[in-house]
Amino acid sequence: MGELQINSFAVIVAAILNMVVGAIWYGPMLFAKQWMAVNNINPEEMKNVNPMPMYAQSIVVTIVSYWVLAMAITITNAVTVSGGMSVAFWLWIGFIAPVQYTANLFSSKKILAFFLDTGYQLVTMLIAGGLLAVWR
């Protein structure tokens, strides 16, 4: 296999979009109350938490994940939005959803926690897949 050409800037933009979608998904506009409820988080306690170290770590692991997604898209020669989204979907269904489901089972969380978190992962993977397929 030859060297894979990955657009690093596209990967970083996709990771930033992941954070933007996360702010909306887990924010008051969508699922903040439900997410805090299923995770037994008191909103008052959240005011005392500095999220920056978590955001920094999250962006790093998201860049790694999207770099691998870009490699899979390149290997499969997906060059359309729908092609990139298809690759992203199959990686999500094969790796992300089962891992998160298993973690949910053993954490004794309600199934709603799985759907909230894994739904977010599906949405962001599809966005990244479409973007990375067309922006080479």
HURAPE-V276803 format. One record per helix or strand. SS is the DSSP state (alpha for helix, beta for strand). FROM is the first residue (numbers start at 1). TO is the last residue. If there is no record, write none. Layout:
BEGIN
((SS | FROM | TO) (SS | FROM | TO))
END
This chain:
BEGIN
((alpha | 8 | 25) (alpha | 32 | 38) (alpha | 43 | 46) (alpha | 52 | 75) (alpha | 81 | 107) (alpha | 111 | 134))
END
